[in-house]
Amino acid sequence: MPKMKTKSSAKKRFRVRAGGSIKRAQAFKRHILTKKTTKNKRHLRGAVAVHASDEKMVRAMLPYA
């Protein structure tokens, strides 16, 4: 059997943590930041885990992670 391919877009966006959860970056922090409050931008910092409902789909895109 040939090897399964990893989706290139997924490998750039997701990382699997040591505990098995999948880490992702927050959206809405790229541009048009002047109208967003400082509090809003501060809460968008850092990484968060992928939601449980999306985790199966992300794992399918990352077969060897």
KELOSE-712031 format. One record per residue (C-alpha): residue in three letters; x, y, z; chain; residue number from 1. Coordinates in steps of 0.2 Angstrom, whole numbers. Layout:
N
    aa      c1      c2      c3   ch     i
   ALA       X       Y       Z    A   NUM
...
//
This chain:
65
    aa      c1      c2      c3   ch     i
   MET       0       0       0    A     1
   PRO       6      18      -4    A     2
   LYS       9      30      10    A     3
   MET      -6      41      15    A     4
   LYS      -3      60      11    A     5
   THR      -5      73      25    A     6
   LYS     -15      88      19    A     7
   SER      -3     103      17    A     8
   SER     -15     116      23    A     9
   ALA     -18     106      39    A    10
   LYS       1     103      43    A    11
   LYS       3     122      43    A    12
   ARG     -11     125      54    A    13
   PHE     -12     112      67    A    14
   ARG       0     104      79    A    15
   VAL      -3      88      90    A    16
   ARG       1      91     109    A    17
   ALA      10      78     120    A    18
   GLY      -7      74     128    A    19
   GLY     -15      71     111    A    20
   SER     -26      86     109    A    21
   ILE     -24      97      94    A    22
   LYS     -18     115      95    A    23
   ARG     -24     128      83    A    24
   ALA     -21     147      81    A    25
   GLN     -35     160      84    A    26
   ALA     -44     168      70    A    27
   PHE     -48     187      68    A    28
   LYS     -31     194      73    A    29
   ARG     -23     197      55    A    30
   HIS     -30     214      49    A    31
   ILE     -42     228      52    A    32
   LEU     -36     228      70    A    33
   THR     -40     247      73    A    34
   LYS     -58     244      76    A    35
   LYS     -56     230      88    A    36
   THR     -54     233     106    A    37
   THR     -37     230     116    A    38
   LYS     -47     217     127    A    39
   ASN     -53     208     112    A    40
   LYS     -36     207     104    A    41
   ARG     -28     201     120    A    42
   HIS     -41     187     122    A    43
   LEU     -36     181     104    A    44
   ARG     -18     179     109    A    45
   GLY     -11     161     111    A    46
   ALA     -16     144     105    A    47
   VAL     -32     135     109    A    48
   ALA     -38     117     107    A    49
   VAL     -48     111      92    A    50
   HIS     -66     108      96    A    51
   ALA     -71      90     100    A    52
   SER     -84      91      85    A    53
   ASP     -70      95      73    A    54
   GLU     -56      84      80    A    55
   LYS     -61      69      70    A    56
   MET     -60      79      53    A    57
   VAL     -43      86      58    A    58
   ARG     -36      69      63    A    59
   ALA     -41      63      46    A    60
   MET     -31      77      38    A    61
   LEU     -16      72      48    A    62
   PRO     -14      53      47    A    63
   TYR       3      52      55    A    64
   ALA       1      65      69    A    65
//
